[in-house]
Amino acid sequence: MRVWSREILNTLDGGRGVADHAAKAALYDALAESAKALANGRRAELVDVLAQGERSVDELANEVGLTVANTSQHLQRLLRSGLVEARRDGTRIYYSLSSPVVITLWRTMRQAAEEHVTGLQRLADDYLGDRSKLRTITRDALRARLRDGDVVVLDVRPEPEYAAGHIRGAITIPISDLKSRLGEIPDGTEVVAYCRGPYCVYADDAVRLMTRNGLDAARLEDGFPEWVAARLPIESRTR
């Protein structure tokens, strides 16, 4: 076996030595920082909510079922990694994703898990229930129906998320209010419900409720962030 001297190794490596390998390791550690920040289920859940738009700490804590203190700790970790931004308005602090790239990162991680994590589908089924009887509609099909004007698009996310941004022409009835407000939906028109994404249960629950009450209902194939990523028409209103 040939033994190389350090000088020869440095020459073969273009003159780079141990110090350069340490610099490379530091670089790759920094590149992994975003993934490390997302390597926690609660922080991934916070990113999923923030993909809908800016939210306050109190609102986020309520959405993910944590205390305000625990939510703040997770948000600080995301802030240090550069994945979120914060602003203060009086006594309240609002968080938002730092760029659309963060949504792409979250979506890519989710897709990788769907393809490679054993048992993920069973976990999804346990949470979402049986979706086999739920009718779905693609983004392209919904866009065409919106042009024809023969469909009601129903946003069942919390109202602040609707205000931050929604499918153009959609009406808002949060899932928590839908049962008492079914009468506001026009009769004889197909309704397409949507929410946060493929693992959001709000649209599923809305379709089941409307179907039981005689409405012609379907859910969008995924959710609002995917609609935005496809550069389809959206609108928003000021808080």
Helices and strands as residue ranges (DSSP letters): H 6-12, H 18-31, H 33-38, H 41-50, E 55-56, H 57-64, H 68-80, E 84-89, E 92-97, H 100-116, H 120-128, E 136-137, H 139-148, E 151-155, H 159-164, E 166-167, E 171-172, G 179-184, E 190-195, H 202-212, E 217-223, H 224-229, E 234-235
